[in-house]
Each structure stands twice: as C-alpha cells, then as structure tokens.
Amino acid sequence: MIVSMLQVIFEIPEVDSIKEKRRIILSMKDKLQRRFRMSAAEVDLQDSLSFGQVGAALVSNSRDFGESVLRKAFQMIEREIPVRIHDVSIYSEEF
C-alpha cells in the first residue's frame, strides 16, 4: 500500500477576516476531495490570518499514480484558488 501526500503552504492576499480565510480553505479542501477523491485538511497555521497550510493524502498501489494525481491537484490549486504558494511538497511512503 502506497500513501502519497501533498503539503501546501500558502499566503492568502487581501484577507480581512478569519471567516474569509476559512471560506477559501474550505473551497480548496472541497475541490480536492470531490475532484480527486483524496483526504484533505487544514493542518497548521490556523492562528494566522494571511497564511494557511493544507495537507492531502491518497492511498493507491502505485507511487507513480499517486504522485501524478497529487501533481494534478496542485495544478488545480494554482489555477483556481486565489492564493500565493510559498512551499509545496509531494512524497510517498510505502506501508
């Protein structure tokens, strides 16, 4: 069993409230879950108004397949979510 993981640290420009930040992060998580059938959660930086960190994971039987799906998910984030990416990591673990 291969677990492929995506971690994205991003800045949300021009956000004035935690409510607005949560709306953007919820939209990101929903799109990842619906389009790519993966688990997603806000994993850190909850106290920051302008920064966020989301993690996502996908279980498969192939490292190449899992990481290719995560690369497509990251491309979707870049295209559709109004954030500035500061760091991204994609990696897989075999269990």
Backbone as a chain_set.jsonl record, in Angstrom:
{"seq": "MIVSMLQVIFEIPEVDSIKEKRRIILSMKDKLQRRFRMSAAEVDLQDSLSFGQVGAALVSNSRDFGESVLRKAFQMIEREIPVRIHDVSIYSEEF", "coords": {"N": [[0.851, -1.166, 0.0], [0.6, 2.173, -0.904], [0.967, 5.411, 0.298], [0.399, 8.547, -0.765], [1.341, 11.908, -0.348], [0.495, 15.354, -0.083], [1.59, 18.575, 0.67], [0.875, 21.899, 1.195], [1.892, 25.175, 1.634], [0.713, 28.392, 1.918], [0.003, 31.835, 1.044], [-2.664, 34.013, 1.66], [-3.675, 36.591, -0.022], [-4.892, 39.885, 0.744], [-6.907, 39.289, 2.656], [-9.298, 39.921, 5.102], [-10.517, 38.861, 7.312], [-10.901, 36.075, 9.576], [-13.034, 34.502, 8.899], [-13.281, 34.856, 6.118], [-10.842, 33.737, 5.32], [-11.255, 31.066, 6.136], [-13.336, 30.379, 4.4], [-12.037, 30.318, 1.891], [-10.131, 28.296, 2.324], [-11.828, 26.131, 2.915], [-13.107, 25.877, 0.441], [-10.914, 25.064, -1.119], [-10.27, 22.569, 0.092], [-12.686, 21.147, -0.345], [-12.746, 21.015, -3.173], [-10.448, 19.461, -3.666], [-11.211, 17.064, -2.404], [-13.601, 16.33, -3.771], [-12.967, 16.351, -6.583], [-10.617, 14.813, -6.82], [-10.82, 12.679, -5.139], [-9.558, 12.443, -2.577], [-8.238, 12.651, 0.774], [-8.327, 15.634, 2.681], [-7.111, 18.344, 4.663], [-6.893, 21.241, 6.812], [-3.848, 21.732, 8.182], [-2.049, 23.226, 9.682], [-1.065, 26.517, 10.87], [-3.426, 27.747, 11.641], [-3.924, 29.917, 13.295], [-2.96, 32.095, 11.982], [-3.775, 34.931, 10.053], [-3.233, 35.531, 7.369], [-1.863, 33.382, 6.257], [-1.851, 29.896, 5.33], [-1.983, 26.3, 5.689], [-2.348, 23.338, 4.042], [-2.931, 19.884, 3.984], [-2.963, 16.89, 2.059], [-3.948, 13.556, 1.188], [-3.585, 10.404, -0.48], [-4.405, 7.085, -1.086], [-3.015, 4.36, -2.773], [-1.957, 1.771, -5.087], [0.335, 2.33, -6.403], [3.201, 4.26, -6.594], [3.869, 6.097, -8.628], [1.336, 6.632, -9.794], [-0.1, 7.767, -7.606], [1.468, 10.069, -7.007], [1.259, 11.429, -9.433], [-1.466, 12.089, -9.507], [-1.525, 13.834, -7.324], [0.134, 15.881, -8.276], [-1.5, 16.877, -10.315], [-3.598, 17.783, -8.72], [-2.301, 19.827, -7.33], [-1.764, 21.564, -9.455], [-4.379, 22.328, -10.044], [-4.958, 23.796, -7.723], [-3.176, 25.945, -8.068], [-4.289, 27.133, -10.37], [-7.022, 27.707, -9.737], [-7.53, 28.601, -7.108], [-7.377, 31.496, -5.138], [-4.566, 32.107, -4.07], [-1.148, 32.641, -2.924], [1.468, 30.57, -3.499], [3.815, 29.327, -1.21], [5.314, 27.134, -0.419], [5.592, 23.758, -1.433], [5.179, 20.277, -1.149], [5.472, 16.999, -2.315], [5.216, 13.648, -1.711], [5.75, 10.118, -1.193], [4.968, 7.24, 0.781], [5.637, 3.854, 1.561], [3.699, 1.28, 2.907]], "CA": [[0.0, 0.0, 0.0], [1.358, 3.415, -1.033], [0.256, 6.622, 0.703], [1.019, 9.728, -1.363], [0.937, 13.062, 0.446], [0.724, 16.699, -0.595], [1.544, 19.618, 1.69], [0.967, 23.212, 0.558], [1.888, 26.359, 2.492], [0.344, 29.472, 1.01], [-0.435, 33.125, 1.571], [-3.943, 34.442, 1.111], [-3.576, 38.049, -0.038], [-6.073, 40.737, 0.882], [-7.942, 38.703, 3.51], [-9.527, 40.816, 6.233], [-11.125, 38.181, 8.461], [-10.737, 34.617, 9.661], [-14.172, 33.925, 8.18], [-12.928, 34.841, 4.697], [-9.776, 32.743, 5.172], [-11.868, 29.743, 6.246], [-14.105, 30.138, 3.176], [-11.093, 29.96, 0.832], [-9.557, 26.985, 2.643], [-12.896, 25.142, 2.745], [-13.268, 25.688, -1.004], [-9.777, 24.265, -1.575], [-10.426, 21.199, 0.587], [-13.813, 20.531, -1.045], [-12.344, 20.704, -4.553], [-9.522, 18.324, -3.615], [-11.948, 15.86, -2.034], [-14.569, 15.948, -4.797], [-12.371, 16.091, -7.902], [-9.51, 13.864, -6.816], [-11.131, 11.59, -4.204], [-8.489, 12.326, -1.583], [-8.484, 13.29, 2.067], [-7.662, 16.933, 2.772], [-7.381, 19.04, 5.92], [-6.013, 22.326, 7.208], [-3.003, 21.033, 9.147], [-1.264, 24.144, 10.515], [-1.212, 27.949, 10.644], [-4.811, 28.138, 11.864], [-3.968, 31.194, 14.001], [-2.51, 33.163, 11.104], [-4.833, 35.471, 9.205], [-2.889, 35.597, 5.953], [-1.183, 32.176, 5.787], [-2.525, 28.638, 5.589], [-1.275, 25.074, 5.315], [-3.288, 22.251, 3.787], [-2.349, 18.597, 3.651], [-3.876, 15.969, 1.383], [-3.363, 12.221, 1.065], [-4.244, 9.482, -1.387], [-3.896, 5.711, -0.967], [-3.084, 3.619, -4.044], [-0.982, 0.681, -5.144], [1.437, 2.768, -7.247], [3.805, 5.555, -6.245], [3.75, 6.981, -9.792], [-0.052, 7.056, -9.931], [-0.441, 8.657, -6.504], [2.146, 11.354, -7.143], [0.725, 12.133, -10.605], [-2.749, 12.673, -9.093], [-1.23, 14.971, -6.456], [0.623, 16.974, -9.12], [-2.69, 17.459, -10.952], [-4.317, 18.511, -7.675], [-1.564, 21.064, -7.085], [-2.014, 22.437, -10.61], [-5.72, 22.87, -9.854], [-4.85, 24.83, -6.697], [-2.525, 27.105, -8.684], [-5.189, 27.759, -11.344], [-8.379, 28.052, -9.316], [-7.644, 29.123, -5.747], [-6.662, 32.782, -5.101], [-3.518, 32.107, -3.045], [0.25, 32.649, -3.373], [2.135, 29.378, -2.977], [5.139, 29.553, -0.629], [6.045, 25.869, -0.38], [4.794, 22.577, -1.746], [5.934, 19.025, -1.16], [4.745, 15.797, -2.701], [6.043, 12.478, -1.467], [5.004, 8.872, -0.955], [5.504, 6.26, 1.734], [5.109, 2.517, 1.361], [3.357, 0.61, 4.16]], "C": [[0.9, 1.235, 0.0], [0.46, 4.573, -0.601], [1.039, 7.809, 0.141], [0.446, 10.956, -0.679], [1.351, 14.365, -0.224], [0.627, 17.663, 0.576], [1.779, 20.949, 1.001], [0.901, 24.296, 1.634], [1.681, 27.556, 1.577], [-0.033, 30.73, 1.784], [-1.747, 33.478, 0.891], [-3.933, 35.97, 1.13], [-4.933, 38.719, 0.144], [-7.232, 40.096, 1.653], [-8.065, 39.574, 4.757], [-10.092, 40.122, 7.466], [-10.836, 36.689, 8.406], [-11.854, 33.925, 8.882], [-13.875, 33.825, 6.679], [-11.827, 33.82, 4.415], [-10.365, 31.337, 5.199], [-12.672, 29.386, 4.988], [-13.191, 29.683, 2.037], [-10.518, 28.576, 1.087], [-10.603, 25.886, 2.5], [-13.132, 24.85, 1.264], [-12.152, 24.811, -1.556], [-9.941, 22.802, -1.163], [-11.559, 20.477, -0.146], [-13.454, 20.139, -2.471], [-11.391, 19.513, -4.591], [-10.276, 17.024, -3.335], [-12.881, 15.402, -3.147], [-13.918, 15.552, -6.109], [-11.367, 14.945, -7.905], [-9.694, 12.718, -5.835], [-10.003, 11.364, -3.204], [-8.929, 12.98, -0.282], [-7.721, 14.601, 2.103], [-8.067, 17.609, 4.076], [-6.438, 20.228, 6.066], [-5.167, 21.776, 8.356], [-2.175, 21.944, 10.04], [-1.593, 25.58, 10.126], [-2.652, 28.432, 10.796], [-4.912, 29.515, 12.512], [-3.541, 32.376, 13.137], [-3.65, 33.628, 10.213], [-4.493, 35.36, 7.724], [-2.152, 34.371, 5.416], [-1.997, 30.941, 6.146], [-1.662, 27.468, 5.168], [-2.303, 23.959, 5.207], [-2.495, 20.999, 3.434], [-3.402, 17.724, 2.996], [-3.172, 14.632, 1.216], [-4.242, 11.341, 0.191], [-3.601, 8.107, -1.233], [-4.077, 5.015, -2.304], [-2.08, 2.469, -3.988], [0.239, 1.055, -5.987], [1.923, 4.154, -6.828], [3.633, 6.551, -7.399], [2.33, 7.509, -9.95], [-0.412, 8.071, -8.851], [0.184, 10.025, -6.661], [1.66, 12.116, -8.37], [-0.628, 12.77, -10.286], [-2.5, 13.903, -8.218], [-0.663, 16.147, -7.243], [-0.537, 17.66, -9.836], [-3.501, 18.27, -9.943], [-3.624, 19.834, -7.382], [-1.76, 22.048, -8.232], [-3.395, 23.075, -10.517], [-5.694, 23.996, -8.813], [-4.246, 26.101, -7.295], [-3.471, 27.868, -9.61], [-6.434, 28.378, -10.721], [-8.519, 28.696, -7.942], [-6.811, 30.41, -5.649], [-5.655, 32.87, -3.953], [-2.151, 32.226, -3.72], [0.957, 31.485, -2.704], [3.517, 29.761, -2.448], [5.957, 28.271, -0.597], [5.085, 24.738, -0.721], [5.713, 21.356, -1.675], [4.989, 17.889, -1.476], [5.683, 14.627, -2.465], [5.146, 11.29, -1.143], [5.738, 8.002, 0.055], [4.862, 4.91, 1.434], [4.877, 1.875, 2.73], [3.069, -0.847, 3.891]], "O": [[1.837, 1.336, 0.793], [-0.669, 4.702, -1.074], [2.186, 8.048, 0.517], [-0.76, 11.052, -0.453], [2.41, 14.461, -0.845], [-0.301, 17.583, 1.38], [2.775, 21.114, 0.297], [-0.029, 24.328, 2.44], [2.386, 27.715, 0.581], [-0.337, 30.7, 2.976], [-1.915, 33.264, -0.31], [-4.157, 36.579, 2.177], [-5.971, 38.188, -0.249], [-8.398, 40.334, 1.339], [-7.066, 39.92, 5.387], [-10.144, 40.714, 8.544], [-10.566, 36.122, 7.347], [-11.633, 32.877, 8.274], [-14.188, 32.815, 6.049], [-11.864, 33.122, 3.402], [-10.007, 30.502, 4.368], [-12.687, 28.231, 4.564], [-13.537, 28.76, 1.298], [-10.425, 27.765, 0.165], [-10.286, 24.805, 2.004], [-13.334, 23.697, 0.883], [-12.403, 23.919, -2.366], [-9.768, 21.901, -1.984], [-11.405, 19.317, -0.528], [-13.815, 19.055, -2.928], [-11.516, 18.648, -5.459], [-10.006, 16.0, -3.962], [-12.948, 14.208, -3.44], [-14.273, 14.528, -6.692], [-11.277, 14.195, -8.876], [-8.813, 11.867, -5.711], [-9.549, 10.237, -3.009], [-9.878, 13.763, -0.253], [-6.595, 14.679, 1.612], [-9.2, 17.474, 4.538], [-5.334, 20.232, 5.522], [-5.71, 21.394, 9.393], [-1.648, 21.491, 11.055], [-2.318, 25.818, 9.16], [-3.055, 29.406, 10.16], [-5.899, 30.218, 12.296], [-3.74, 33.529, 13.518], [-4.402, 32.812, 9.681], [-5.381, 35.119, 6.906], [-1.843, 34.324, 4.226], [-2.736, 30.932, 7.131], [-0.724, 27.623, 4.387], [-3.033, 23.674, 6.156], [-1.519, 21.051, 2.685], [-4.585, 17.801, 3.329], [-1.946, 14.576, 1.116], [-5.461, 11.505, 0.127], [-2.376, 7.99, -1.249], [-5.152, 5.067, -2.901], [-1.441, 2.235, -2.962], [1.086, 0.204, -6.259], [1.137, 5.096, -6.725], [3.293, 7.712, -7.172], [2.134, 8.696, -10.211], [-0.973, 9.124, -9.155], [-0.487, 11.039, -6.472], [1.649, 13.347, -8.351], [-0.91, 13.876, -10.746], [-3.194, 14.909, -8.36], [-0.949, 17.298, -6.914], [-0.559, 18.886, -9.951], [-4.032, 19.328, -10.28], [-4.289, 20.854, -7.205], [-1.907, 23.247, -7.996], [-3.562, 24.241, -10.874], [-6.334, 25.031, -9.001], [-4.745, 27.201, -7.058], [-3.462, 29.098, -9.637], [-6.858, 29.459, -11.131], [-9.559, 29.288, -7.653], [-5.645, 30.408, -6.044], [-5.86, 33.608, -2.99], [-2.003, 31.955, -4.912], [1.036, 31.424, -1.477], [4.294, 30.426, -3.133], [7.179, 28.32, -0.736], [3.914, 24.763, -0.342], [6.871, 21.406, -2.089], [3.865, 17.825, -0.978], [6.811, 14.615, -2.959], [3.956, 11.436, -0.861], [6.964, 8.033, 0.16], [3.681, 4.838, 1.093], [5.746, 1.919, 3.601], [2.759, -1.596, 4.817]]}, "num_chains": 1, "name": "protein.A"}
